[in-house]
């Protein structure tokens, strides 16, 4: 790298400054020598700047590569997250469909329970009418039994009367024969 110190003063040892005048060969050589030194310093400075740029470019390339790798990791992570979200979405959809089926089945069961309740109410009414009919039939049967018992008593009395009449008739017919 070029020395950034204050430029030194030109001394007679440096030789005469080049000019457009006709100079001696050693003066021209000394001027060329100083110009060559400046060119070498400038070329050295340019080489060092180029080397610094190459190093900076390499660091930037490494940084870009690191960022690219980080971006790839983030992309892969995002992809896994998306896949996971998709799985969760499918699970939620399946749960929603299952809940809808369960709701439909519950509604169907509610309708069936209501139908069963109506049928049970009708059966209860029929059973009540049957109980009332049975009570009425029991009452009628009791009445019929009382009537039959009364008729049986009358028939029994009539038999006794008939037997008594028959005995009397037999007695009277034997008495007439005699």
C-alpha positions as CSV (number, residue, x, y, z in Angstrom):
1,X,0.0,0.0,0.0
2,X,1.1,3.5,-0.7
3,X,2.7,5.4,2.1
4,X,0.4,8.3,3.1
5,X,3.0,10.4,4.7
6,X,3.5,13.9,3.7
7,X,5.4,13.9,0.4
8,X,9.0,14.6,0.8
9,X,10.6,17.6,-0.7
10,X,12.5,17.2,-3.8
11,X,16.2,17.3,-3.3
12,X,19.0,17.7,-5.7
13,X,19.7,14.0,-5.2
14,X,16.4,13.3,-6.9
15,X,17.7,14.9,-9.9
16,X,16.3,17.6,-12.0
17,X,12.6,17.7,-12.7
18,X,11.6,16.6,-16.1
19,X,10.5,19.4,-18.3
20,X,9.7,19.9,-21.9
21,X,13.2,21.3,-22.4
22,X,15.7,19.1,-23.9
23,X,17.0,17.2,-20.9
24,X,20.1,15.2,-20.5
25,X,19.7,11.4,-20.7
26,X,20.4,10.9,-17.0
27,X,17.8,13.5,-16.1
28,X,15.3,11.8,-18.3
29,X,16.2,8.5,-16.8
30,X,15.8,9.9,-13.3
31,X,12.5,11.3,-14.3
32,X,11.4,8.0,-15.7
33,X,12.7,6.3,-12.6
34,X,10.5,8.5,-10.4
35,X,7.6,8.1,-12.7
36,X,8.1,4.3,-12.7
37,X,8.2,4.4,-8.9
38,X,4.9,6.2,-8.8
39,X,3.4,3.8,-11.3
40,X,4.7,0.8,-9.2
41,X,3.2,2.4,-6.1
42,X,-0.1,3.0,-7.9
43,X,-0.1,-0.5,-9.3
44,X,0.7,-1.9,-5.8
45,X,-2.1,0.2,-4.4
46,X,-4.5,-1.1,-7.1
47,X,-3.4,-4.7,-6.3
48,X,-4.0,-4.2,-2.6
49,X,-7.4,-2.6,-3.4
50,X,-8.3,-5.4,-5.7
51,X,-7.2,-8.0,-3.1
52,X,-9.3,-6.2,-0.5
53,X,-12.2,-6.3,-3.0
54,X,-11.7,-10.0,-3.6
55,X,-11.6,-10.6,0.1
56,X,-14.7,-8.4,0.6
57,X,-16.4,-10.2,-2.3
58,X,-15.5,-13.6,-0.8
59,X,-16.9,-12.5,2.5
60,X,-20.0,-11.2,0.8
61,X,-20.3,-14.5,-1.1
62,X,-20.0,-16.4,2.2
63,X,-22.6,-14.1,3.7
64,X,-24.9,-14.6,0.7
65,X,-24.4,-18.4,0.9
66,X,-25.1,-18.3,4.7
67,X,-28.3,-16.2,4.0
68,X,-29.2,-18.6,1.2
69,X,-28.7,-21.6,3.5
70,X,-30.8,-19.8,6.2
71,X,-33.5,-19.0,3.6
72,X,-33.5,-22.7,2.6
73,X,-33.8,-23.8,6.2
74,X,-36.6,-21.2,6.7
75,X,-38.3,-22.4,3.4
76,X,-38.1,-26.1,4.6
77,X,-39.4,-25.1,8.0
78,X,-42.2,-23.1,6.3
79,X,-42.9,-26.2,4.1
80,X,-43.1,-28.4,7.1
81,X,-45.3,-25.8,8.8
82,X,-47.5,-25.7,5.7
83,X,-47.7,-29.5,5.6
84,X,-48.5,-29.6,9.3
85,X,-51.2,-26.9,8.8
86,X,-52.6,-28.9,5.9
87,X,-52.7,-32.0,8.2
88,X,-54.4,-30.0,10.9
89,X,-56.9,-28.5,8.4
90,X,-57.7,-32.0,7.2
91,X,-58.1,-33.1,10.8
92,X,-60.4,-30.2,11.5
93,X,-62.4,-30.9,8.3
94,X,-62.7,-34.6,9.4
95,X,-63.8,-33.5,12.9
96,X,-66.3,-31.1,11.4
97,X,-67.7,-33.8,9.2
98,X,-67.8,-36.2,12.1
99,X,-69.6,-33.6,14.2
100,X,-72.1,-32.9,11.4
101,X,-72.8,-36.7,11.2
102,X,-73.2,-36.9,15.0
103,X,-75.5,-33.8,14.9
104,X,-77.6,-35.5,12.2
105,X,-77.7,-38.8,14.1
106,X,-78.6,-36.9,17.3
107,X,-81.4,-35.2,15.4
108,X,-82.6,-38.5,14.0
109,X,-82.5,-40.0,17.5
110,X,-84.5,-37.0,18.9
111,X,-87.1,-37.6,16.2
112,X,-87.2,-41.3,17.0
113,X,-87.5,-40.5,20.7
114,X,-90.4,-38.1,20.0
115,X,-92.1,-40.8,17.8
116,X,-91.6,-43.3,20.6
117,X,-93.0,-40.8,23.1
118,X,-96.1,-40.3,20.9
119,X,-96.5,-44.0,20.5
120,X,-96.1,-44.6,24.2
121,X,-98.7,-41.9,24.9
122,X,-101.0,-43.6,22.4
123,X,-100.3,-47.0,24.0
124,X,-100.9,-45.4,27.5
125,X,-104.3,-44.1,26.2
126,X,-105.2,-47.5,24.8
127,X,-104.1,-49.2,28.0
128,X,-106.2,-46.8,30.0
129,X,-109.2,-47.5,27.8
130,X,-108.5,-51.2,28.1
131,X,-108.3,-50.8,31.9
132,X,-111.6,-48.9,31.9
133,X,-113.1,-51.6,29.6
134,X,-111.8,-54.3,31.9
135,X,-113.3,-52.5,34.9
136,X,-116.6,-52.3,33.1
137,X,-116.3,-55.9,32.1
138,X,-115.6,-56.9,35.7
139,X,-118.6,-54.9,36.8
140,X,-120.8,-56.5,34.2
141,X,-119.4,-59.9,35.0
142,X,-120.2,-59.3,38.7
143,X,-123.6,-58.1,37.8
144,X,-124.1,-61.2,35.5
145,X,-122.9,-63.4,38.3
146,X,-125.4,-61.9,40.7
147,X,-128.1,-62.3,38.2
148,X,-127.1,-65.9,37.5
149,X,-127.0,-66.6,41.2
150,X,-130.4,-65.0,41.6
151,X,-131.7,-67.1,38.6
152,X,-130.1,-70.2,40.0
153,X,-131.8,-69.5,43.4
154,X,-135.1,-69.1,41.6
155,X,-134.5,-72.2,39.5
156,X,-133.6,-74.1,42.7
157,X,-136.8,-72.8,44.4
158,X,-138.8,-73.8,41.3
159,X,-137.3,-77.3,41.4
160,X,-138.3,-77.7,45.0
161,X,-141.7,-76.4,44.1
162,X,-141.9,-78.8,41.2
163,X,-140.7,-81.7,43.3
164,X,-143.3,-80.8,45.9
165,X,-146.0,-80.6,43.3
166,X,-144.9,-83.9,41.9
167,X,-145.0,-85.6,45.2
168,X,-148.4,-84.2,45.8
169,X,-149.6,-85.3,42.4
170,X,-148.1,-88.8,42.9
171,X,-149.8,-88.9,46.3
172,X,-153.0,-87.7,44.9
173,X,-152.9,-90.1,41.9
174,X,-152.2,-93.0,44.2
175,X,-155.0,-91.9,46.4
176,X,-157.3,-91.8,43.4
177,X,-156.3,-95.2,42.4
178,X,-157.1,-96.6,45.6
